[in-house]
Amino acid sequence: MTCRIRNRKATGGIVDTPAVSLDVGSAAQAAASIFNTRQQIKAAERAMASQQDFERAQAGVRFNRELQLEAVRHMRLADLAELDSRLRQDNDLAALQARKLFDTYPVEEGPGHLRQSLRLLSADLSTLPLVVLLPTFHGSPDGTWEGLRGAVVDALRRRLATDGLIELQDSLRTFSWPHAAFYWNDLYGIPTLIVQVRYFRDVLDVSLGGCHLRPKTESPAEALHSVYRHRIARPERWTPESIEDLNAKAPKSHLLAVPKDEAGQLGLDVEIAARAVTAVVTAAVDAYYLGNSVRYPQHFDEAAAMLGPTALTEWPADLGVPLSRVADPAFHLLKVATRQASRGQASQAIVSLRHSLAILSHPDYAVTGPPFPPVAEAAEHLPATGPLYAQALRNAINATADALSDHDPLRRELDDMSGALHD
């Protein structure tokens, strides 16, 4: 667009002057460009501000996430540290328990050694004889009982191990019974008798326990029970007559003499104590085999005779074994009758003989007891009993007859049994 400007002269006339042309479009475009530029700058600034706000927000999110992850890592590290500490404590405790177990285990070589040793004797442990464990004796180390343990081991080996009745294990530490680790590692399923001996000054105590000693019982182990107490006799007790009684059933290698000094007195005391312990263990071994074997020949009488003729009378005639637990009650009662007759109890011996014959006619008599059937009825079953029973019955009848007088009313009943035996 072009504008013309009139110039008024001094004379008053109007004179046309050249118009000044302005490029209004360019100016507008420039103004618009400037405006747009400013708008773009502001938009860019706003965008940048938004981007910065977004980045700050994202940085805050990442920071919070890192804080959370760090907290989780810290918690996990704390848990791992606690688990590691517990594991170390458990390992230390297990090592301490293992060390204590080995230090106090009855067998010095450790768990399982005794069982493997027994397998060297028999791959089938059920075929072994009764295992007898003789731990180290409890007691003061003075010289009163010096040599006692060796004497007991020698007597048990001579009287029981030689006959195959026991497998004696005497290399054991002192221990308390029941002992869970010892049972599960070494004695599980093995009939075992534990003999614990305690002595203090002039008193000797014998306790017995073990495991798998009775068939068909819920509890495999039996706690230790004190069964015998022995006290050293006074010196005046040993007279030539008392020594002669002690030697009556002793082998020549074990004959005793009247002590002449203190050393002889100690030696005699130890020998008598060893015989007493042997008698106690023999009674326990007999009780075990009575409950697990038929026609078992008992050995207690011989062991008790080593303590003198009156020692046997201090024990019950049936060894304290209930008849219901005996595997062969008829045969056992014959031994009971023989013992009763030797004690002068003829009437009780005849009752035991009648009881034995009654069991032959029916096993329930072992539980029910009298009244018994007539002797003639019971005697019908004698031919099926075999020679061992017949010989034991004959011995019991003869022993009972010796205890009766010629005119005793009981002799007729005894003659009836004797006649039934010979018929």
TAVENJO-V286941 format. One record per helix or strand of 2 or more residues. SS is the DSSP state (a for helix, b for strand). FROM is the first residue (numbers start at 1). LEN is the number of residues. Records with the same first field share a line. If there is no record, write none. Layout:
SS->FROM-LEN ; FROM-LEN
This chain:
b->5-4 ; 14-4 ; 130-5 ; 138-2 ; 166-4 ; 192-9 ; 203-9 ; 221-11
a->24-81 ; 113-9 ; 125-3 ; 143-3 ; 148-14 ; 180-8 ; 235-3 ; 240-8 ; 252-3 ; 262-29 ; 300-6 ; 312-3 ; 323-3 ; 329-14 ; 346-16 ; 365-4 ; 375-5 ; 382-3 ; 387-17 ; 410-13
